[in-house]
Amino acid sequence: MSIYQQIITKKTLQQKQFAVLVDPDKITEKGLTLLAEEATKSKVDYFFLGGSLLTSGSISSCISIIKSATNIPVILFPGSVQQIDATADALLFLSLISGRNPDLLIGNHVKAAPILRNMQLEVISTGYILIESGNRTTVQYISNTFPIPADKPEIAACTAMAGELLGMKLIFAEAGSGALNPVSIEMIKAIRELVNIPIIVGGGIKTPEKALLNCQAGADIIVVGNSIEKDQMLLHRMAEAIHSCH
């Protein structure tokens, strides 16, 4: 079964899914090994791997470490063409549909296409929507785009609907790494009402209670990164909350 088929199957069964986001620049080999082991115990569904800016970390090394410690699928969440690696299980082919930067709408995709064509790597087209979070996040700065205002759920919902009509397979609503405020429940509900494809929500989710509320509002996959890196015991509580929602 492909990664996308797995996502769709679990969505159909109303089983919420949990992804742990790993930024190669922000984790050590020892820390990643421990995280992979704990993620296995917590029945985490996916590892998302990537970052807005990669300076010292290694995508290939992180994939190798994760795969040596667990069978959890590794899905690339690339911030650039340089973050593509054939040893991953799948790649989110992100188009930043909330912004108007042509490179992130289609330009980088043209550069990546011939590389991906020669790889045995599952590619999942994903409408990436950046939501205002209360401060200027790394992804906002690097992407040189304006996020959708947090109090405009109708804009986010219509943007997601446009992504679905364009043929995208997933919608990823993201507040960004280091977000002060996560994507609101109202915005998740608004998106859910207008699209049928799976919704991923990430950024600023710091408690199991918030993760559960997001699932109840219509999110299919919850992505958590920074919170778990600071407190790995939180991983178990997050997983339990997400998987309890049906």
NORMO-V875670 format. One record per backbone hydrogen bond with DSSP energy under -1.0 kcal/mol. CO is the residue of the C=O (numbers start at 1). NH is the residue of the N-H. If there is no record, write none. Layout:
CO:NH
CO:NH
//
This chain:
2:6
3:7
4:8
5:9
6:10
7:11
8:12
9:13
10:15
11:14
17:222
18:45
18:46
19:224
20:48
22:50
23:26
28:32
29:33
30:34
31:35
32:36
33:37
34:38
35:39
36:40
37:41
38:42
39:44
40:43
46:20
47:75
48:22
49:77
58:62
59:63
60:64
61:65
62:66
63:67
64:68
66:69
66:70
73:47
74:89
74:90
75:49
76:92
80:83
81:84
85:88
90:76
91:124
92:94
93:126
95:97
95:128
96:99
101:104
101:105
102:106
102:107
103:108
104:96
106:110
107:111
108:112
109:113
112:116
113:117
116:119
119:121
122:91
124:93
125:169
125:170
126:95
127:172
128:98
129:174
130:148
133:181
137:141
138:142
139:143
140:145
148:132
149:152
152:156
153:157
154:158
155:159
156:160
157:161
158:162
159:163
160:164
161:165
162:166
163:168
164:167
170:127
171:200
172:129
173:202
174:131
176:179
184:188
185:189
186:190
187:191
188:192
189:193
191:195
198:171
199:220
199:221
200:173
201:223
202:175
207:211
208:212
209:213
210:214
211:215
212:216
213:217
214:219
220:17
221:201
222:19
224:21
225:229
226:230
227:231
231:234
232:235
234:238
235:239
236:240
237:241
238:242
239:243
242:245
245:16
//
